[in-house]
Amino acid sequence: MPGAAPIPSFLFDLDGVVVDSNGLHVESWKEVARRHGFDCPDPGHIGKCGLRTKAVIRELLRWPVSEEEAGRIGFEKEEIYREWIRKDGIRAIPGIAEFIAEARGMGIRCAIGSSAPRENVDLCLRALGLEDAFGATVSGADVQRGKPAPDIFLKAAEGIGAAPRECLVFEDAPAGIAAAHAAGMRAVALLTSHAREEVAAADIFATDFTGLSPQSLQAAWKPLGS
């Protein structure tokens, strides 16, 4: 229909949006800090901040280590996290599998845009049986700048052939909401890890995916700036 808005494409963060991973991240940060004798203040915030692992070590925790050592410690932290998933699995955010299945049935293109390491993205999707559910998966290793820069979501959109203004992002962290808007995309805030006031810049809010419908989101769709 002339003048009609395009059907949106859906871009999903991973942690706190597809997988309920905050608890595992908190405990793995505490464990790697214990092993190396460092303080780990406010691990709950660190586990859900949406930043890349090395950025957490260098910019949030400010552990007195070199860039190279931060990389090694970061890998160790993520390997602890992955080992726990390999052993015990990981929970999905309520309603995500059904939401994605409905979206794909409607012809809506879906992609992952996560700050997490590539190994985490692949392992989590495999653990939930969702490895074939997305047309593209972008990890923190695939871009130079992490969130709140827009790079991850721009690359995810490119991976499924979608223009940025046609994309709706699902996020749980302030850095991710900022990244979506910086990319020229609207954002849905899932209140799985942050209070509503912390993600107040989002365009839509939901507790999880059980209260969301791809059909209703598509019907109400307006690109950013329209």
ZIQUI-V393651 format. One record per run of one state. SS is the DSSP state (@ for helix, = for strand, . for the rest). FROM is the first residue (numbers start at 1). LEN is the number of residues. Records with the same first field share a line. If there is no record, write none. Layout:
SS = FROM-LEN ; FROM-LEN
//
This chain:
. = 1-8 ; 13-2 ; 16-3 ; 20-2 ; 37-6 ; 48-5 ; 62-5 ; 89-3 ; 93-3 ; 106-4 ; 114-4 ; 128-8 ; 139-1 ; 143-8 ; 160-4 ; 172-2 ; 183-3 ; 191-5 ; 200-4 ; 207-2 ; 212-2 ; 220-7
= = 9-4 ; 15-1 ; 19-1 ; 92-1 ; 110-4 ; 136-3 ; 167-5 ; 186-5 ; 204-3
@ = 22-15 ; 43-5 ; 53-9 ; 67-22 ; 96-10 ; 118-10 ; 140-3 ; 151-9 ; 164-3 ; 174-9 ; 196-4 ; 209-3 ; 214-6
//
